[in-house]
Amino acid sequence: MIFILAYDDNIARLEGIELLINQSPDMHCIGAFEDCTKITQQVINLKPTVVLMDIDMPKINGIEALKLIKKTVPALPVIMQTVFDDDDKIFAALQAGASGYYLKKTAPEKLIEGIREVAQGGAYMTPSIAMKVLNIFQTITPNNERGKALFNLTEREIEILSLMVEGLNYKAIAERFSISWHTVNAHTKKIYEKLHVHSAQEAVAKAVKQNII
């Protein structure tokens, strides 16, 4: 039996998902919630096999909730659901550890198939999402071209990130390029936003891990 936790702030849709799951003989929806404020406690107490997570959730968005799940139960597979096939959200979800990603307009039977596949250790994406991911990865080339393709970093942002990896602080970077400290600060804020990180340490770690530099 596949036990599923579902999260969606649309009550009608949430009830529909719960009904759909419970109509499948090998599945049971053990919880359906309109927000993720208690998600850590819920995944620990309810012990789901798979989590269905809406990206656009109130209070705690779906990607942040995914990160909380992965910190709590790293092996728990999570399928993200969304209305739009937004590149940034797709990669943010995949980087955070999502096992699947599907559009809400996907046929119900395809969702059920996807849940089964993910529960068995596989991955599932709506075909249009899979094609988008494939097309983007085909444009990726090594080093700084990878950063520009995958994270939409500019040449200057790549240069600044490279110096951050080397250990230079804002003042040293500003002197290297003959620009102001405030300009460096503005560039780094953009870098953090594009890499989905919150500090220089996280940016450097991601740059090395993702082979951006």
Secondary structure, 3 states (H helix, E strand, C coil): CEEEEEECCCHHHHHHHHHHHHCCCCEEEEEEECCCCCHHHHHHHHCCCEEEEECCCCCCCHHHHHHHHHHHCCCCCEEEEECCCCHHHHHHHHHCCCCEEEECCCCHHHHHHHHHHHHCCCCEECHHHHHHHHHHHHCCCCCHHHHHHHHCCCHHHHHHHHHHHCCCCHHHHHHHHCCCHHHHHHHHHHHHHHHCCCCHHHHHHHHHHCCCC
